Amino acid sequence: MPRSSEPSAPPVRALLRRYEQPGEPLSCVPVTQGLLNRGYRLSTTRGAYFLKQHLDAPTADRDTITRQHHATQRLHDLGVPVAPPLPDSEGRTVAEIGGRCYALHPWIEGRHRGGAQLTATGSRRLGSLLGLVHTCLEKVMGAHPGADREYGSADPDETFRLIDELLALARGRHPRGSFDELAVHRLLERRRLLADHAHRRPPPADAGGWVHGDFHPLNLLYRGAEPAAIIDWDRLGVQPRAEEAVRAAVIFFVQPAGGLELTKVRAYARAYRRATGADPAELSAAVHRVWWERLNDFWILRWRYQLHDSRADPQFPAASALVVWWTREYEAVRDAFTG
């Protein structure tokens, strides 16, 4: 589940006692933009820090967090803009207190920028940055598990069953609001689209590599026009790298009505290909697989109707419209990533 019971305030004093010169705590204010873990701006008499409370079960164990920390430190040493955690007096970067894991990072002043705020130059810089992440991860992580693993694709029969389940839940809401009406409309629309395109299910993919795993505007801080820090490495793992490049572009460059800013996508993708050496065929295959993934994906509606968590609801209108637009403009989208 994405969310359990509301966590209590972090044990700030117990945590700071583990560090040599953190100062005395002055305030600890939640940073509310994350959906999976919990972050705080911790101010002390010595400065400001980012305190991360790891809650997301698949990535909240000490060994997984420590691996992420080692990776970000080595990426930092290679010049990638990241914010590695601060070691405590015994050199540890993970503090386990009361059964929960915490990490203390330097506070990075900056702001998030979506694709609408990026110029063509900024779009190229973004593609080059993700390319740098992928090439540097290959250096710092070394051989990865499952190098020969195949990455499957969504089964449309399972998706049809999920659509029917979500339709029943959305129609059964009392009272039924405008979101529920939109959900029903999009579910029926998606069922028709999937029936028309079920024969286009992509074959399994290989060529996995180490990726950030969650590269999107809320995980990138800018200082002016320059990227200041890539944050939230919880999803660090092995996936087809070009697919992360496509997913990131789709999130950065989606417009409110559901289209993509294809001119910026093209600038971004060319820079990514130059940085990584990925060829157009690899990007073309990734575009197809991510399109299929989106065609079969209902995570926002699953959160709302199955997990009773509405925090992602604001993302649904653009995300659901994108699938329809992308299917109609399939060749133009592919050409933007490969041309």
N, C-alpha and C positions, 0 to 999 in steps of 0.2 A: 504494500500500500504506500502511496506517496506521503501520507501524513498519519501519524499516530496521535496520541494525546499531546496537548500543548506542553513543550518542555519548560522546566523551571528555569529561573535565571541562572546563568553560569556561575560556578564557584570562583569568582575573580580573585579573591585574596589567596585562596589555596593555590590557584594557578600561578600567580605572580611570585609566590614564595619560591618557586622552582627556578626563577631566573635571577641573575646576579644584579642587574641594574635596571629593573623595569620601572622604578618609581612607585609612588603610592597611587592607588586608583582614585580617579575623580568622577568618572561616569562610564557607563556601559550601555550604549544605545543600540537597539536592534537595527540591522540593515534589512529591509523588508522585501527586496526584490527576488531573492532566491526562492525556488519552489521545493527543493529537496532537503537541503541542510540549513543551518541557521548561522548567520553572521552578525557580528556586533562591532561597532566602533568603540574601542576601549581607549579612553583618555586617562593618562596618568600624569604625575608631576614631571615625568621625563619626556612626554610626547604622546603620540597617538599610534595605535596599533589596530590591526584587524584580527579579531578573535573569531575563529571558526569552530563551531560545534558540529561534529559529524554525526548525522542522524540517519542518513539513507542506508538501509541495512546492507545492500550488496557491496558497499564501498566503505563502510564505517569501522572496519576492524583495523587493529594496529598495523598488521603486516602490509595491508593494502595501502594505508595512508603513508606509511614509511617509504614504500616503493615510490609513491607519487612524489614525496618530498625529495628523495634522492634524485629522481629524474629532473625536477625543476631546478635543483641546485646545479646540476651538470649543464642543463640548458642555459641557465644564467651565466655560467662560466664560458659558454660558447657565444654569448651576446644576444640570446633570445630575451625579449622583454618579459620577464616573469618576476614574481615576488616570492622567493623561497621562504620557508618558515624560519623563525629564529630558534636556534638551539638553546636549551636550558643550561644550567650550570654543569650538568653531566653530559652535555652534548646530544641530548634527546630532543626530537622535534615533535613528538606526540605525547601529550599528557592524558593519562587515563584516570579520571576522577569520578567516583560514584557510578562506575559502569559505563561512562561515556567518554569519548575521545575528543580532545581539543587540540588546536594548534594556534600558535601566535605568529602573525605575519606583520611585516612593516605596513603601515598605512600608506597607500598610494593615492595621492591626489589626482583626480582625473574624472572624466565623465564618459558615459556611454554614447556611441554614435551609431545610428542605423544607416542603412544604405542611402536613404534620402538625404542625409547630411554629408555624404561623401561625394567629392568631385570625381572626375575620371582619373585624376592622379591618385586620389585617395583610394579608389577602387583597385587600381594597379598595386598600390602599396599593400592593400589588404591581401590580394592574391599572393604577392611575394612573401608576405609575413607567414601565411599558412604554409606556403612551400618551404620556408625556412624551418618552421616547426617540424614538418614531416621529415626533411632531410637530416635535421639535427637529432630528432628522436631515433632515427636509424643508427646514428653514431653512438648515442648514449645508452640505448637500451640493448643493443646487440641482437643476438639471435632471439627470435620470439617463439613462444609456443604455438603450435598449430600452423607452422609455415606452409604446410601442404593442405591445410584445411579448406574445404569448400564452404561457401557462404550461400545458404539457400535463399529462397524468396517466398513471399506470402502465398498460401494456398487459397485460391478464390472460393472454394467450397466452404472453408472455415470462415472466410469473410462474409459470405452470404448468411451463414448462421448467426454471426455476430450482429449483422445489420438487423436481422429479424428480432433479436433480443433487445437491441438498443431502441428499435422502433416501438416495441411494446412498452418499454420503460418510459420513453419520451411521451407517448400517447397517454400513458397512465398517470402523468403528473397532474396533481390538483392543488392549487389552480395551475393551469397551463399558461405560461407566459410567452413573450415574443421569442425568447431564446429557444424554448421548446418547439415552437412552430417552425423556426428556422432549422432546428435539428431534424425534425420530421421531413421537411422539404429536402434537405441535403442528403439524408439517408435514402430516400426514395430515388433521388437523382443519381446518387452513387451506385445504387443497385443496378440501375439501367446502364450506367457507364461501364460497370464491371462486367455485366453480361455481354456488352458489345465488344469488350477488349480482353476477355478472359484468355483468349488464344495467344495473347502477347506476353504471357508470363515468362520472365527471363530465366535462362538456365542458371545453375549455380556458378558463383564467381570464385576466383582465387586471388592471388596477388595481395594478400593481406599484409599490412605493415602497422607499426605503432602510430597511433593517432591521439589527438587531444580528447576526442570523443564527444565534445559538447561545445563546439566552437560557434558562438553566436554573439550578438551585440551586448548582451548582459554579462558576458565573460571576457570582454575586452574593454580596457580603460584607455582613453585618449587624454593626452595633455596637449591642447591645441590640435594641430593636424597630425601629430605623431602618436603612434601607439605607445602607451606607457607601460602596460602590463597585461598579459594574458592570465586570467585567474581561473579558479575552479577546475582543477585537474582530476576530479573524482572519477571521471569516465575514461581516463587513460587506459588504452587497451589496443588490441589488434583487430583491425578491420580493413577492408579495401580502402586505400588512402584516397583515391579519386572520388569515392562516394562521399567522404567527409567534405571534400572540396565542393561538391555539388550541393550537399545539404546546407553547408554554411552560406553559400551564395543565395540559395532559395530563401533562407531566413533573413539575411541582410537586405536583399533587394526586392522582397515582396512589397507590393503596394496595397493600400487599404482595400481597393476593389478586387484584389486577387491576382493581378498581373505581375510580371517581373520587369524591372528596368533593364532591358536586354543590352543596351549600350554599355551600361556599367558592368553587367555580367560578362560581356565579351572582354572588356579591359581587365577585369579581375582574372578571368580564366586564362587569358594569354600570359599574364604575369605568373600565375601559378604553374603553368606548363613550362615556362622558361626556368623557374626556380627548381623544379623537380625533375625535368626531363620527361614528364608524362606526355604521351603522344595523343593525337586527336582520337584514335580508336579507343584508348583507355577511357578518355572522358566521355565519349559517345556511349560506351557500355555503362558507365556510371550514371549518366543522365537517365538512361532507360530503367536501370534498377531503382533509382531513387523515385522516378515517376511512378513506377509500379508500387513501391513502398508507400508512397503518399495515397495512391488510389485505394489501397487496402488498409489504411491506418485510421483509427478512430480514438486515439489516446485521450483527446480532450473530452469526448463524450463518455468514454469509459470512466474517467475521473469523476465526471458529473453524476452519471446515472448508476454506476456500479460501486464507486467508492465514496459517493456523496461529498465530493470535493470540487468546489466551483472556482478555485483560484485561477485556473487556466481558461475559463470561459471567454475572457476578452480576446483571446487569440483565435477563437473559432471562426468568426465571420471571414477574415482574410484567408485563413488556412484552408477552409472548406471551399472557398471560391477559387483558390489557386489551382486545386486539382482539376476543376472544370476548365479553367482557362488553359492550363498546361496541356491537357489532353487535346484541346482544339488547336493550340499553337505548338504542337509537339516538335515539328521540324525546325521552327524558328528558335525554340529553346535549345535544341541540340546544336544547331549551327552557331549559336552564341557561345557555347562552351567549346566548340571544336574549331571555329573559323579564325 
